[in-house]
Amino acid sequence: MSEAFVGVLGFACIVAIVITLFKSKTLPSIAFIVFPMVLAAILVAGKYYSWDDIAKLIKSGFSSTGPTAALFVFSVLYFGIMTDAGMFDVIISKLMLLVKDNVVGVCVMTCIIALIGHLDGGGASTFCIVVPAMLPVYKKMHMRPTTLLRISVLAMGVLNLMPWAGPTMRAATVLGIEAASLWQTILPIQVAGIILALAVAVMNGMIEKKRGAGLNGTLAKLEGEVVLSNSEAEAASELARPKLFVFNIALTLAVIALLILDIFPSYVPFMMGVAA
């Protein structure tokens, strides 16, 4: 069995995994187990590898991806705990007091809330934070929901460069370096991206204001005031700990500081944060 043929088999394995995932035929974990094992059986049958070689490759793969997996697990756990404790709810309520009925300010706050909400690197959780908090405001001020999504997604794309987010973790794994070390090199680019995201939010706010959005805007006069009922989702969660807000903020800043200082492997700060 030639190396070229083995390369073709490897590429075919990747294509099979992608097609299976696109068609939602099985869970990702199953696809990433079954197809490589089938490929391994073919390579052993073709006497390109022995089962001992396959075992060494599996062990080598786990040793290189283990830190990335630990970083992902503990970062999701940490920010999940902070969300349940109500840290983001307090931040959002304080920020909204600053903008009141300013259309441009609402757009800027949408960007800031999306940036904060995407600290965990998860898109679904960010939408769960941003949309319930901001959509009623957008409706009341006659602003388009598409503007909310545009600003949120742009901010999420920038924050997705955090060391525990998918792209950076995968790139660090391929390069064989710590995700935090890679993040330090792209941090200036991320800062520039945040500034651009805020600038786009300001532009979208100006566009919304120009089309008549706002509590006293043209659209409000034409369509009337929007009255929103209180939803059950606004009820205080049993897991909320508003009295620990200062501690939670300090703990989060300490975790991020440890990541920047790069004293420990990138998953250790989150492990300590989860324990705390």
Backbone torsions as a table, in degrees:
resi	resn	phi	psi	omega
1	MET	NA	119.9	-176.2
2	SER	-79.5	160.9	178.8
3	GLU	-65.4	-34.3	178.8
4	ALA	-63.2	-41.9	179.8
5	PHE	-67.5	-36.8	176.9
6	VAL	-64.2	-39.3	176.9
7	GLY	-62.1	-40.9	177.8
8	VAL	-63.4	-42.2	178.3
9	LEU	-62.3	-41.6	178.7
10	GLY	-62.8	-42.6	178.2
11	PHE	-64.5	-40.8	178.7
12	ALA	-62.9	-36.4	178.1
13	CYS	-63.1	-43.1	179.3
14	ILE	-64.4	-43.4	179.2
15	VAL	-61.5	-42.1	180.0
16	ALA	-62.8	-40.5	178.8
17	ILE	-64.1	-45.2	-177.4
18	VAL	-64.1	-45.6	-179.6
19	ILE	-62.9	-41.8	179.7
20	THR	-62.9	-40.6	-179.9
21	LEU	-70.8	-38.5	179.2
22	PHE	-63.9	-36.6	-179.3
23	LYS	-87.2	1.2	177.6
24	SER	54.2	44.2	179.9
25	LYS	-80.1	-24.1	-178.4
26	THR	-158.3	177.0	177.2
27	LEU	-74.3	148.2	178.7
28	PRO	-55.6	-40.7	-178.7
29	SER	-61.7	-37.6	179.2
30	ILE	-67.2	-45.1	-179.0
31	ALA	-61.6	-40.0	-178.5
32	PHE	-75.6	-9.1	175.4
33	ILE	-97.9	-48.9	-171.1
34	VAL	-67.1	-52.5	-174.6
35	PHE	-63.6	-44.8	176.2
36	PRO	-62.3	-35.3	178.7
37	MET	-69.1	-35.9	175.0
38	VAL	-64.2	-43.4	177.4
39	LEU	-61.7	-41.3	178.8
40	ALA	-61.3	-41.9	178.9
41	ALA	-62.6	-39.1	178.6
42	ILE	-65.4	-42.7	-179.3
43	LEU	-66.7	-35.7	176.9
44	VAL	-69.4	-42.0	178.9
45	ALA	-63.3	-33.8	178.8
46	GLY	-85.3	6.0	176.8
47	LYS	60.7	26.8	174.3
48	TYR	-83.2	-37.0	176.2
49	TYR	-130.2	157.6	167.8
50	SER	-101.2	168.5	178.5
51	TRP	-64.7	-28.9	175.3
52	ASP	-64.8	-39.3	176.9
53	ASP	-64.4	-41.4	178.6
54	ILE	-61.6	-42.3	179.6
55	ALA	-62.1	-40.8	178.7
56	LYS	-65.1	-38.8	178.4
57	LEU	-64.4	-41.3	179.3
58	ILE	-63.9	-44.9	180.0
59	LYS	-63.1	-40.6	178.8
60	SER	-64.4	-39.4	179.1
61	GLY	-64.1	-42.4	179.9
62	PHE	-67.8	-36.4	-179.7
63	SER	-67.0	-30.6	-179.1
64	SER	-84.0	-29.1	-177.9
65	THR	-99.4	-9.5	-178.9
66	GLY	-56.3	-50.0	178.2
67	PRO	-59.8	-37.3	178.5
68	THR	-65.0	-42.5	178.5
69	ALA	-63.2	-42.6	179.3
70	ALA	-63.4	-41.0	178.6
71	LEU	-61.6	-44.8	-179.3
72	PHE	-62.6	-48.6	-176.6
73	VAL	-61.7	-49.6	-174.2
74	PHE	-76.4	-28.5	175.8
75	SER	-68.7	-41.9	177.1
76	VAL	-63.8	-42.7	178.1
77	LEU	-61.0	-45.6	-176.6
78	TYR	-61.9	-52.8	-177.5
79	PHE	-70.5	-26.7	172.8
80	GLY	-63.8	-41.8	177.0
81	ILE	-63.3	-43.8	-179.7
82	MET	-64.8	-36.1	176.9
83	THR	-65.0	-46.7	179.2
84	ASP	-63.8	-33.8	-179.6
85	ALA	-73.9	-9.7	175.8
86	GLY	87.4	14.8	-179.0
87	MET	-61.2	-44.2	-178.8
88	PHE	-69.5	-33.8	179.2
89	ASP	-62.5	-41.9	179.4
90	VAL	-64.7	-43.8	179.8
91	ILE	-61.0	-45.5	-178.1
92	ILE	-63.0	-44.6	-179.1
93	SER	-63.5	-38.7	179.0
94	LYS	-67.3	-40.4	-179.7
95	LEU	-66.5	-39.4	-177.5
96	MET	-67.9	-26.3	176.6
97	LEU	-66.2	-24.9	-178.2
98	LEU	-77.1	-34.4	-172.8
99	VAL	-91.0	-31.9	-179.7
100	LYS	53.2	-112.2	-175.5
101	ASP	-110.7	24.4	179.6
102	ASN	-85.1	119.9	-175.6
103	VAL	-63.5	-48.1	179.3
104	VAL	-62.9	-40.9	179.0
105	GLY	-62.5	-37.7	178.0
106	VAL	-62.7	-42.2	179.5
107	CYS	-65.2	-42.3	178.5
108	VAL	-64.1	-42.5	178.8
109	MET	-65.4	-33.2	175.2
110	THR	-60.0	-44.2	178.8
111	CYS	-64.0	-44.8	-178.2
112	ILE	-65.5	-42.8	179.6
113	ILE	-64.5	-38.6	177.4
114	ALA	-65.7	-38.3	177.3
115	LEU	-63.6	-43.2	179.4
116	ILE	-69.0	-43.4	-177.8
117	GLY	-66.1	-25.2	-178.1
118	HIS	-91.8	12.6	177.1
119	LEU	-59.4	-27.7	-179.7
120	ASP	-81.9	-6.7	178.3
121	GLY	79.3	4.6	-178.5
122	GLY	-104.1	123.8	-179.5
123	GLY	-65.9	-43.6	-177.8
124	ALA	-61.7	-45.0	-179.4
125	SER	-65.8	-34.0	179.0
126	THR	-65.5	-44.3	177.4
127	PHE	-63.0	-35.1	178.3
128	CYS	-66.9	-24.5	177.6
129	ILE	-87.8	-46.0	-171.4
130	VAL	-76.4	-49.7	-172.2
131	VAL	-63.6	-50.5	179.1
132	PRO	-61.0	-31.8	-178.5
133	ALA	-77.0	-37.1	-170.2
134	MET	-104.0	-27.9	-176.1
135	LEU	-59.4	-43.2	176.5
136	PRO	-60.1	-36.2	178.8
137	VAL	-65.8	-43.4	179.9
138	TYR	-62.6	-40.8	179.3
139	LYS	-66.1	-43.3	-178.5
140	LYS	-64.5	-32.8	-178.2
141	MET	-97.7	10.6	176.4
142	HIS	58.5	40.3	176.6
143	MET	-102.3	149.0	-176.1
144	ARG	-74.3	133.4	176.7
145	PRO	-60.0	-27.5	178.7
146	THR	-64.1	-30.7	175.8
147	THR	-66.1	-40.8	176.3
148	LEU	-58.3	-46.3	-178.9
149	LEU	-68.4	-40.0	-178.9
150	ARG	-61.3	-47.6	-179.1
151	ILE	-66.2	-42.1	-177.7
152	SER	-63.9	-46.1	-176.9
153	VAL	-66.1	-37.4	178.6
154	LEU	-64.3	-43.4	178.5
155	ALA	-65.9	-39.2	179.2
156	MET	-63.8	-37.8	179.6
157	GLY	-62.5	-37.9	179.3
158	VAL	-69.4	-45.7	-177.6
159	LEU	-72.7	-11.6	179.4
160	ASN	-72.6	0.5	175.7
161	LEU	-90.2	3.4	178.0
162	MET	-62.6	152.8	-173.2
163	PRO	-62.8	-22.5	179.4
164	TRP	-97.2	2.6	176.7
165	ALA	-84.3	162.3	-172.9
166	GLY	-55.7	-56.2	-175.8
167	PRO	-57.9	-46.0	-177.9
168	THR	-67.5	-40.6	179.1
169	MET	-62.3	-44.0	-178.6
170	ARG	-67.4	-41.4	178.4
171	ALA	-63.5	-40.9	179.8
172	ALA	-65.7	-37.0	178.7
173	THR	-64.3	-43.9	-180.0
174	VAL	-65.3	-39.7	-178.7
175	LEU	-78.4	-14.9	179.2
176	GLY	72.9	33.1	178.8
177	ILE	-127.1	169.7	176.7
178	GLU	-70.2	140.5	-179.9
179	ALA	-61.3	-36.3	179.6
180	ALA	-65.0	-36.7	178.6
181	SER	-66.0	-41.4	177.5
182	LEU	-64.9	-39.3	-179.0
183	TRP	-62.0	-37.6	-178.9
184	GLN	-61.7	-31.2	-179.9
185	THR	-76.8	-28.7	-178.1
186	ILE	-101.4	3.0	-179.0
187	LEU	-58.7	-43.6	177.8
188	PRO	-59.7	-37.8	178.5
189	ILE	-65.4	-39.9	179.8
190	GLN	-65.1	-40.4	177.2
191	VAL	-61.3	-43.2	177.4
192	ALA	-62.8	-38.6	178.1
193	GLY	-64.5	-38.7	178.2
194	ILE	-63.8	-41.9	179.0
195	ILE	-63.0	-42.1	178.4
196	LEU	-65.6	-39.0	178.4
197	ALA	-62.5	-41.5	177.4
198	LEU	-66.1	-37.6	178.3
199	ALA	-64.3	-41.5	177.6
200	VAL	-64.6	-37.0	177.5
201	ALA	-62.2	-41.9	177.5
202	VAL	-62.2	-43.8	179.4
203	MET	-62.0	-42.3	179.0
204	ASN	-65.7	-36.4	176.9
205	GLY	-63.5	-41.0	178.6
206	MET	-65.4	-38.2	177.8
207	ILE	-64.4	-44.3	179.6
208	GLU	-63.7	-40.6	179.4
209	LYS	-65.8	-37.0	-179.6
210	LYS	-66.0	-33.4	179.8
211	ARG	-84.2	3.2	172.6
212	GLY	102.9	15.7	179.8
213	ALA	-74.8	161.7	179.7
214	GLY	122.4	159.6	-178.9
215	LEU	-62.1	-33.1	-179.6
216	ASN	-115.6	20.1	-178.4
217	GLY	-80.3	-179.1	-178.8
218	THR	-61.4	-42.4	-178.8
219	LEU	-64.1	-36.2	178.3
220	ALA	-64.5	-37.8	179.4
221	LYS	-70.7	-34.6	-179.0
222	LEU	-79.5	-41.5	-173.0
223	GLU	-100.5	-12.1	179.5
224	GLY	87.0	170.5	-177.8
225	GLU	-75.1	140.4	177.8
226	VAL	-95.0	121.7	178.8
227	VAL	-103.6	123.3	-177.6
228	LEU	-108.8	133.3	178.2
229	SER	-86.6	150.2	177.9
230	ASN	-70.8	131.4	-179.6
231	SER	-95.5	163.2	179.0
232	GLU	-67.3	-21.4	-178.5
233	ALA	-67.6	-18.2	-179.0
234	GLU	-81.0	-7.6	179.1
235	ALA	-66.4	147.0	-177.8
236	ALA	-64.9	134.2	179.1
237	SER	-76.6	147.2	178.1
238	GLU	-65.5	-23.1	-178.3
239	LEU	-90.1	-6.6	-176.7
240	ALA	-65.6	139.2	178.9
241	ARG	-131.9	68.1	-177.0
242	PRO	-60.5	-27.8	-179.4
243	LYS	-69.4	-18.3	-179.4
244	LEU	-99.2	16.7	-175.9
245	PHE	-58.7	-47.7	-178.3
246	VAL	-62.1	-43.0	178.4
247	PHE	-63.0	-42.9	-178.7
248	ASN	-65.1	-39.5	177.0
249	ILE	-64.6	-45.6	179.8
250	ALA	-62.7	-39.8	179.1
251	LEU	-65.6	-42.1	179.6
252	THR	-64.2	-43.1	177.8
253	LEU	-63.8	-36.8	178.5
254	ALA	-66.4	-40.0	178.4
255	VAL	-62.3	-46.6	-179.9
256	ILE	-65.8	-36.9	178.6
257	ALA	-63.3	-41.2	177.9
258	LEU	-64.2	-34.0	177.2
259	LEU	-66.5	-42.3	-179.4
260	ILE	-67.4	-41.0	-179.6
261	LEU	-68.2	-24.7	176.6
262	ASP	58.7	40.4	177.8
263	ILE	-78.1	-43.0	-179.0
264	PHE	-109.5	166.2	167.8
265	PRO	-55.7	149.5	-169.1
266	SER	-59.9	-24.3	-178.2
267	TYR	-83.7	-17.3	-176.7
268	VAL	-65.4	-44.5	178.3
269	PRO	-56.9	-38.9	179.6
270	PHE	-70.9	-35.5	175.5
271	MET	-60.0	-44.8	179.0
272	MET	-68.1	-36.4	177.8
273	GLY	-65.1	-42.4	177.4
274	VAL	-61.9	-43.2	179.7
275	ALA	-63.4	-41.7	179.5
276	ALA	-64.6	NA	NA
